[in-house]
Amino acid sequence: MESTGMLAQERELAQRGFRAIAGVDEVGRGCLFGDVVAAAVILPPDLHLPDVNDSKKLTAKQRERCYEAIIKQAVAWSVARVGPEEIDRINIRQASRLAMKLAVEALSVKPDHLLVDAETIDLDVPQLAVVHGDARCQSIAAASIVAKVTRDRLCTDEWDRMYPEYGIAIHKGYATKLHRERLLEFGPSPMHRRSFLGKLLDEQLTLF
């Protein structure tokens, strides 16, 4: 979809009278380690950020530049986190939905409509689940970038220093060969999602 097409959903909603449209997305859903992080972003009507796209399609430097542009120009933005214990308790999908709900509730401006990446949020706010929304909708893409940069910074600046033996700064908690090898060598940390590990490593890993 062309960059101008990224505003199609927001423009349609604006024509229907909605003024505070929040894009919502999460990152870290498939990780073995750490929190799932969600963001909600309300951008000014008709603001076009040509470099904003699905965070997975951008380099780290591009994401950082977009992040700064987004938080500088946003009407409101917020992030929220749900940790490994809660992920294990309620499952990753529900944890992702909870993180998105908390992010919306943390916005300094109350949204009158939500655009959510392929999910629904348990809030009494009009909303639309957009499949592949981070690649089709600017406000969702903006939320995906804010969430991704936030989580990557947690990986490099906080979690890697807490647990340097796992290489979190390198793989960001995903199930890479390096990460699996370090898990076999050191066992899981308190930040690992226990419900994810048995399926991946089978009997090779002893869960403490």
C-alpha positions, 0 to 999 in steps of 0.5 A: 500500500502506498504511503498516502494509502496509510491514511485511508482508515483515519480519513474515513473515520474523520469524515464520520466525525471522529477526532481522536483516533488512536492506533494501537499495537503490541510487540514481543508476542512471540518472544521467550523472554520479557514483557509484551509491550503495547503502544497507543498513538493519537496523531493530528488529523491528516498528518502524513509521516511518509517514513512511518511503516510496519516496524518490522520493515524498518531498520533500527535507525529508521525506527528510532528516527520515526519514534522521535518524529511520532512522539514529537508530533503526536496529540497523545501517546502511551506505552504499557507492559505486561510481564512474563508471570502474567503472560504465563497465567492468562496466555499471550493473546490475553496478555497482549490484549491487556497491554493494549487496553492499559496503553489506551487507558494511559493516553492523556487524551481520551480517544473516540475511536481505536484502530487496532492491529488485528485484535479487539480490546475490552474497552467501551470505545468504537474500534476496528480490528485491521488485519496487517494494520501495521502495514496498512494504517499509519496510526497503527504503524506509529504505535508499532514503532513506539512499542518496538523501540520501547521494547528494544530499549528495555532489551539493550538498556535494562534486561541485557544488563540484568541477565547478560548471559542470554544475549538479550541485546542481540536477539531481543528475547526471540527464539534464535539459535543463540538464545536456545543454546544459552537457555540450555546452558544456563536454564531460564531466568525469572524473566523467561516465559515458562509457558513458552519454553517446554514446547520449544526445548522439550525435555532438554531444558529443566524448568526450575 
